[in-house]
Amino acid sequence: MRWPVVLPHDFEDARERAQGLARRTSLGVGGRPRYLFEPETEEACREIVRACGAAGVPLLVLGGGYNLLVDDGEIEGAVIATRNLKYFRVHEDRVAVGAGNGFPDLVRKAIDLGIPGLPGCPGIPGSVGGVVFMNAGGRFGSVSDALIEVTGIDAEGNSFRRFVRDGDMGYRRSPFAGCLVTGATFRRDPALTSEAAAALFQRAMAWKRETQPLTARSAGCIFKNPDGPRSAGWFIEQSELKGRSVGGAMVSTQHANFIVNTGEATASDVHALIRLVQAEVKSRHGVELELEVQRWS
Ligand SMILES: Cc1cc2nc3c(=O)[nH]c(=O)nc-3n(C[C@H](O)[C@H](O)[C@H](O)COP(=O)(O)OP(=O)(O)OC[C@H]3O[C@@H](n4cnc5c(N)ncnc54)[C@H](O)[C@@H]3O)c2cc1C
């Protein structure tokens, strides 16, 4: 008889392993989930998704934890961390990468591999699965510029392979909600020289260093940019909120759309500051700021 991969004692191990997510997120706040799984194979992922589904336990996917705001206290459900899902395969016309691979490493390699868009994404921390889910990027390039195929597991625990079509990916949007992305394939462009890619990387990196607090504890941009020519950061700055703080959470003095943890912030401090910023921007400019950071409660 073949045992399923996820047995009751695996749930016990997963419960033991679960620690406060403050340690696993760049913002450094957040409580403990009921379970934490760190599978090493796609088959194990499938079994975990199915077992959690059968037990009625909600599943949350953790990549690098660079865009997460996790509530204080116990988090309902099981976390499946992707950091052990790693592979890197270079083909003549494409590169296939595991969800657990680090995105900054892929960005550096993209210079010599001629992957369009990615050399314009330095200074964006996270896992490959996380950047695909978020369609991370900025003014110099984004993940969707070269993404051609995604593999993953759907909410029922079935593996899928999806070719990315026009319109699938948008501003901080992908069609993979409710799924576990296990890998992604990016196209290579023989016309993209490493000199041109390196120049783009340097330009984008210089801009990031100048404008964003890259070494502070943050979750990147807290709010999505609203429609129109002005960014969320512009509205926050115009509302004179730079440096405003609640407890240990502060609106960055360098980039107004970043909230930084100055030391002992809790998730409730961050939430209170978010509400304050939203209310002030709404009353001064009539603009509703929507969260970009992903909230787990
Ligand atoms: C200093 C700093 C600078 C940043 N600059 C930028 C920037 O310029 N542009 C930008 O777009 N972002 C930026 N970010 C935000 C962050 O880098 C991106 O959102 C990135 O995509 C997060 O990836 P992650 O693996 O850490 O995802 P996580 O934070 O772990 O998760 C984010 C979301 O993705 C989901 N997810 C993660 N992995 C998977 C998976 N394998 N399958 C399905 N869902 C998954 C999670 O469930 C969650 O909803 C910045 C963050 C910091 C701290």
The ligand as an SDF file (V2000), in Angstrom:
LIG
                    3D

 53 58  0  0  0  0  0  0  0  0999 V2000
   12.7240   47.1630   -0.5980 C   0  0  0  0  0  0  0  0  0  0  0  0
   11.6290   46.6170   -1.4820 C   0  0  0  0  0  0  0  0  0  0  0  0
   11.5170   47.0850   -2.7780 C   0  0  0  0  0  0  0  0  0  0  0  0
   10.4960   46.6060   -3.6010 C   0  0  0  0  0  0  0  0  0  0  0  0
   10.3980   47.0820   -4.8790 N   0  0  0  0  0  0  0  0  0  0  0  0
    9.4080   46.6080   -5.6810 C   0  0  0  0  0  0  0  0  0  0  0  0
    9.2830   47.0920   -7.0320 C   0  0  0  0  0  0  0  0  0  0  0  0
   10.0400   47.9370   -7.5010 O   0  0  0  0  0  0  0  0  0  0  0  0
    8.2900   46.5660   -7.8000 N   0  0  0  0  0  0  0  0  0  0  0  0
    7.4250   45.6130   -7.3280 C   0  0  0  0  0  0  0  0  0  0  0  0
    6.5490   45.1630   -8.0840 O   0  0  0  0  0  0  0  0  0  0  0  0
    7.5280   45.1470   -6.0610 N   0  0  0  0  0  0  0  0  0  0  0  0
    8.4940   45.6230   -5.2330 C   0  0  0  0  0  0  0  0  0  0  0  0
    8.5810   45.1690   -3.9450 N   0  0  0  0  0  0  0  0  0  0  0  0
    7.6220   44.1670   -3.4570 C   0  0  0  0  0  0  0  0  0  0  0  0
    8.0880   42.7080   -3.6460 C   0  0  0  0  0  0  0  0  0  0  0  0
    9.4360   42.6520   -3.9810 O   0  0  0  0  0  0  0  0  0  0  0  0
    7.2560   42.0230   -4.7340 C   0  0  0  0  0  0  0  0  0  0  0  0
    5.8640   42.1290   -4.4830 O   0  0  0  0  0  0  0  0  0  0  0  0
    7.5760   40.5370   -4.9020 C   0  0  0  0  0  0  0  0  0  0  0  0
    6.7340   40.0450   -5.9130 O   0  0  0  0  0  0  0  0  0  0  0  0
    7.3450   39.7470   -3.6310 C   0  0  0  0  0  0  0  0  0  0  0  0
    7.7230   38.4010   -3.8680 O   0  0  0  0  0  0  0  0  0  0  0  0
    7.7720   37.3760   -2.6500 P   0  0  0  0  0  0  0  0  0  0  0  0
    8.2620   36.0770   -3.1500 O   0  0  0  0  0  0  0  0  0  0  0  0
    8.5060   37.9650   -1.5180 O   0  0  0  0  0  0  0  0  0  0  0  0
    6.2110   37.2400   -2.3250 O   0  0  0  0  0  0  0  0  0  0  0  0
    5.5360   37.1870   -0.8840 P   0  0  0  0  0  0  0  0  0  0  0  0
    5.7230   38.5070   -0.2190 O   0  0  0  0  0  0  0  0  0  0  0  0
    5.9800   35.9880   -0.1510 O   0  0  0  0  0  0  0  0  0  0  0  0
    4.0080   37.0330   -1.2980 O   0  0  0  0  0  0  0  0  0  0  0  0
    3.3410   38.0810   -1.9810 C   0  0  0  0  0  0  0  0  0  0  0  0
    2.0360   37.4980   -2.5610 C   0  0  0  0  0  0  0  0  0  0  0  0
    2.3630   36.5290   -3.5510 O   0  0  0  0  0  0  0  0  0  0  0  0
    1.7890   35.2560   -3.2160 C   0  0  0  0  0  0  0  0  0  0  0  0
    2.7570   34.2280   -3.6120 N   0  0  0  0  0  0  0  0  0  0  0  0
    4.0660   34.1580   -3.2890 C   0  0  0  0  0  0  0  0  0  0  0  0
    4.6280   33.0770   -3.8730 N   0  0  0  0  0  0  0  0  0  0  0  0
    3.6450   32.4600   -4.5640 C   0  0  0  0  0  0  0  0  0  0  0  0
    3.5770   31.2780   -5.3660 C   0  0  0  0  0  0  0  0  0  0  0  0
    4.6540   30.5150   -5.5750 N   0  0  0  0  0  0  0  0  0  0  0  0
    2.3910   30.9370   -5.9090 N   0  0  0  0  0  0  0  0  0  0  0  0
    1.2760   31.6850   -5.7130 C   0  0  0  0  0  0  0  0  0  0  0  0
    1.2720   32.8070   -4.9570 N   0  0  0  0  0  0  0  0  0  0  0  0
    2.4430   33.1950   -4.3950 C   0  0  0  0  0  0  0  0  0  0  0  0
    1.5930   35.3080   -1.7090 C   0  0  0  0  0  0  0  0  0  0  0  0
    0.5850   34.3890   -1.2960 O   0  0  0  0  0  0  0  0  0  0  0  0
    1.2050   36.7580   -1.5050 C   0  0  0  0  0  0  0  0  0  0  0  0
   -0.1730   36.9460   -1.8210 O   0  0  0  0  0  0  0  0  0  0  0  0
    9.5920   45.6290   -3.1030 C   0  0  0  0  0  0  0  0  0  0  0  0
    9.7200   45.1520   -1.7860 C   0  0  0  0  0  0  0  0  0  0  0  0
   10.7270   45.6500   -0.9730 C   0  0  0  0  0  0  0  0  0  0  0  0
   10.8490   45.1300    0.4330 C   0  0  0  0  0  0  0  0  0  0  0  0
  1  2  1  0
  2  3  1  0
  2 52  2  0
  3  4  2  0
  4  5  1  0
  4 50  1  0
  5  6  2  0
  6  7  1  0
  6 13  1  0
  7  8  2  0
  7  9  1  0
  9 10  1  0
 10 11  2  0
 10 12  1  0
 12 13  2  0
 13 14  1  0
 14 15  1  0
 14 50  1  0
 15 16  1  0
 16 17  1  0
 16 18  1  0
 18 19  1  0
 18 20  1  0
 20 21  1  0
 20 22  1  0
 22 23  1  0
 23 24  1  0
 24 25  2  0
 24 26  1  0
 24 27  1  0
 27 28  1  0
 28 29  2  0
 28 30  1  0
 28 31  1  0
 31 32  1  0
 32 33  1  0
 33 34  1  0
 33 48  1  0
 34 35  1  0
 35 36  1  0
 35 46  1  0
 36 37  1  0
 36 45  1  0
 37 38  2  0
 38 39  1  0
 39 40  1  0
 39 45  2  0
 40 41  1  0
 40 42  2  0
 42 43  1  0
 43 44  2  0
 44 45  1  0
 46 47  1  0
 46 48  1  0
 48 49  1  0
 50 51  2  0
 51 52  1  0
 52 53  1  0
M  END
$$$$
